[in-house]
């Protein structure tokens, strides 16, 4: 092969690689700074609402349904309608007091949300941490691993034994929030796919 032909082939290969390569990403420091700015804005919200689909799977059993998650200050309410073999339920959370109301009329009261969920489905769902993850934030405590894209959005996070992937970010209340997260811990798998986000100033529908 002639030198000219070799150089031509190399040039074409480089051009082909450039055409298929992802967009240029920022340096890790810049991405982390962008995340910190986003996180400060989102964490300052005293009021937000997530609407979408929740699915849970423990490797042997699972189900899915519609979830409406409303947070106002230190109180939050999760309304679920779906399968999971248990119908609809409402989880009301305030500091030191958690109430689970089910469609059959039964009520369970506890002091910790993770424990009440574990008693109900047989394994622990980290609801407190999930309230951060669902917004594309790290939960309090040092993560084992975190990856950002060039806009400072978390794409993958390893924390509290869970590996969480984030994608389908969409604009809401001036920032971008994940439209889908998937969290895996061994055989346990949890997915949230959002259909609507409401920020602190957005009007709410009646419950």
C-alpha positions as CSV (number, residue, x, y, z in Angstrom):
1,X,0.0,0.0,0.0
2,X,1.4,3.4,-1.0
3,X,2.0,6.1,1.6
4,X,-0.7,8.3,0.0
5,X,-3.2,5.5,0.1
6,X,-2.4,4.7,3.7
7,X,-2.8,8.3,4.8
8,X,-6.1,8.5,2.9
9,X,-7.4,5.4,4.7
10,X,-6.3,6.7,8.1
11,X,-8.0,10.1,7.3
12,X,-11.3,8.3,6.4
13,X,-11.1,6.1,9.5
14,X,-10.7,9.2,11.7
15,X,-13.5,11.0,10.0
16,X,-15.8,8.0,10.4
17,X,-14.9,7.8,14.1
18,X,-15.6,11.5,14.6
19,X,-19.0,11.2,12.9
20,X,-20.1,8.4,15.2
21,X,-18.5,9.8,18.4
22,X,-20.7,11.4,21.1
23,X,-20.8,15.1,21.6
24,X,-17.7,16.6,23.4
25,X,-18.1,16.3,27.2
26,X,-16.9,18.7,29.8
27,X,-14.1,18.0,32.1
28,X,-15.1,16.1,35.3
29,X,-14.6,19.3,37.4
30,X,-16.9,21.3,35.2
31,X,-19.5,18.6,35.1
32,X,-19.4,18.3,38.9
33,X,-19.7,22.1,39.3
34,X,-22.7,22.1,36.9
35,X,-24.2,19.3,39.1
36,X,-23.7,21.3,42.3
37,X,-25.5,24.3,40.8
38,X,-28.4,22.1,39.7
39,X,-28.5,20.3,43.0
40,X,-28.6,23.5,45.0
41,X,-31.6,24.7,43.0
42,X,-33.5,21.5,43.3
43,X,-32.7,20.8,46.9
44,X,-34.0,24.3,47.8
45,X,-37.5,23.3,46.6
46,X,-39.8,22.9,49.6
47,X,-42.6,21.6,47.3
48,X,-42.6,19.2,44.3
49,X,-44.6,16.5,42.7
50,X,-43.7,13.5,40.6
51,X,-46.2,11.6,38.5
52,X,-45.4,8.4,36.6
53,X,-45.1,4.7,36.8
54,X,-43.5,2.6,39.5
55,X,-42.4,-1.0,39.1
56,X,-40.9,-3.3,41.7
57,X,-39.3,-6.7,41.2
58,X,-37.5,-9.0,43.7
59,X,-36.5,-11.6,41.1
60,X,-39.5,-13.8,41.8
61,X,-42.5,-11.5,42.1
62,X,-43.3,-8.0,41.1
63,X,-45.7,-5.6,39.6
64,X,-46.3,-2.0,38.5
65,X,-48.7,0.8,38.6
66,X,-49.3,4.6,38.6
67,X,-47.6,6.7,41.3
68,X,-48.2,10.2,42.4
69,X,-45.6,11.5,44.8
70,X,-46.2,14.9,46.4
71,X,-43.8,16.6,48.8
72,X,-44.6,19.7,50.8
73,X,-42.0,20.8,53.4
74,X,-41.3,17.8,55.7
75,X,-44.5,15.9,54.7
76,X,-45.0,13.8,51.7
77,X,-47.7,11.6,50.2
78,X,-47.4,8.7,47.8
79,X,-50.5,7.5,46.1
80,X,-50.2,4.2,44.2
81,X,-52.8,2.5,41.9
82,X,-51.8,-0.7,40.3
83,X,-51.1,-4.4,40.7
84,X,-48.3,-5.6,43.0
85,X,-51.0,-8.0,44.2
86,X,-52.1,-5.4,46.8
87,X,-54.3,-2.9,44.9
88,X,-54.1,0.8,45.7
89,X,-52.4,2.4,48.7
90,X,-51.6,5.8,50.1
91,X,-48.4,6.4,52.1
92,X,-48.4,9.5,54.2
93,X,-45.0,10.5,55.7
94,X,-44.1,13.2,58.3
95,X,-41.2,13.3,60.7
96,X,-41.5,10.3,63.1
97,X,-44.9,9.3,61.8
98,X,-45.8,7.2,58.8
99,X,-49.3,5.9,57.8
100,X,-50.1,3.3,55.2
101,X,-53.7,3.2,54.1
102,X,-54.7,0.4,51.7
103,X,-57.7,0.0,49.4
104,X,-59.2,-2.8,51.7
105,X,-59.6,-0.2,54.4
106,X,-56.7,-1.3,56.6
107,X,-54.3,1.1,58.1
108,X,-50.7,0.6,59.4
109,X,-48.9,3.2,61.5
110,X,-45.1,3.2,62.1
111,X,-42.3,5.5,63.0
112,X,-40.1,4.8,59.9
113,X,-41.0,4.6,56.3
114,X,-38.5,2.0,55.1
115,X,-39.6,-0.5,57.8
116,X,-43.3,-0.1,57.0
117,X,-42.6,-0.8,53.3
118,X,-40.4,-3.8,54.1
119,X,-43.2,-5.2,56.2
120,X,-45.6,-4.8,53.4
121,X,-43.7,-6.1,50.4
122,X,-40.9,-8.2,52.1
123,X,-37.9,-6.2,51.1
124,X,-36.6,-2.7,51.9
125,X,-37.2,0.1,49.5
126,X,-35.0,3.1,50.5
127,X,-37.8,5.7,50.2
128,X,-35.8,8.5,51.9
129,X,-32.9,8.0,49.5
130,X,-35.3,7.5,46.6
131,X,-36.7,11.0,47.2
132,X,-33.3,12.3,46.2
133,X,-32.6,9.9,43.4
134,X,-35.9,10.5,41.7
135,X,-34.9,14.2,41.4
136,X,-31.5,13.2,39.9
137,X,-29.6,14.0,43.2
138,X,-27.2,12.1,45.4
139,X,-28.8,11.1,48.7
140,X,-27.1,12.4,51.8
141,X,-23.9,10.5,52.5
142,X,-20.9,9.9,50.2
143,X,-21.7,7.9,47.1
144,X,-19.5,4.9,46.1
145,X,-19.5,6.1,42.5
146,X,-21.1,8.9,40.5
147,X,-21.0,9.7,36.8
148,X,-22.2,12.9,35.2
149,X,-22.8,14.0,31.6
150,X,-21.5,17.3,30.2
151,X,-24.5,19.2,31.6
152,X,-23.9,18.1,35.2
153,X,-26.7,15.6,35.2
154,X,-26.2,12.3,37.0
155,X,-26.2,9.4,34.6
156,X,-25.1,6.6,37.1
157,X,-24.9,6.5,40.8
158,X,-23.8,3.8,43.3
159,X,-25.0,4.4,46.8
160,X,-26.3,2.5,49.8
161,X,-25.8,-0.8,48.0
162,X,-27.9,0.3,45.0
163,X,-26.7,1.0,41.4
164,X,-29.0,3.6,39.9
165,X,-29.1,4.6,36.2
166,X,-30.7,7.9,35.1
167,X,-31.9,9.0,31.7
168,X,-34.6,10.8,29.7
169,X,-34.0,14.1,31.4
170,X,-36.7,16.7,30.8
171,X,-37.1,20.4,31.7
172,X,-39.3,21.2,34.7
173,X,-39.5,24.4,36.7
174,X,-36.3,25.8,35.1
175,X,-34.1,22.7,35.6
176,X,-33.8,19.2,34.1
177,X,-35.1,16.2,36.1
178,X,-34.8,12.6,35.2
179,X,-37.7,11.1,33.3
180,X,-36.6,7.5,34.2
181,X,-34.5,5.9,36.8
182,X,-33.7,2.2,37.4
183,X,-32.2,1.1,40.7
184,X,-30.8,-2.4,41.2
185,X,-29.6,-4.1,44.4
186,X,-28.9,-7.8,43.8
187,X,-32.2,-9.4,42.7
188,X,-34.1,-6.3,43.7
189,X,-35.1,-3.9,41.0
190,X,-37.0,-0.7,41.1
191,X,-38.0,1.5,38.2
192,X,-39.6,5.0,38.0
193,X,-40.7,6.4,34.7
194,X,-42.1,9.9,34.9
195,X,-44.9,11.4,32.9
196,X,-45.0,14.8,34.6
197,X,-42.9,16.8,37.0
198,X,-44.3,19.8,39.0
199,X,-42.0,22.3,40.6
200,X,-42.7,24.6,43.7
201,X,-44.7,27.2,41.7
202,X,-46.7,24.9,39.4
203,X,-50.4,24.5,40.1
204,X,-51.6,21.2,41.5
205,X,-54.6,19.0,40.5
206,X,-57.0,17.9,43.2
207,X,-56.0,14.7,44.8
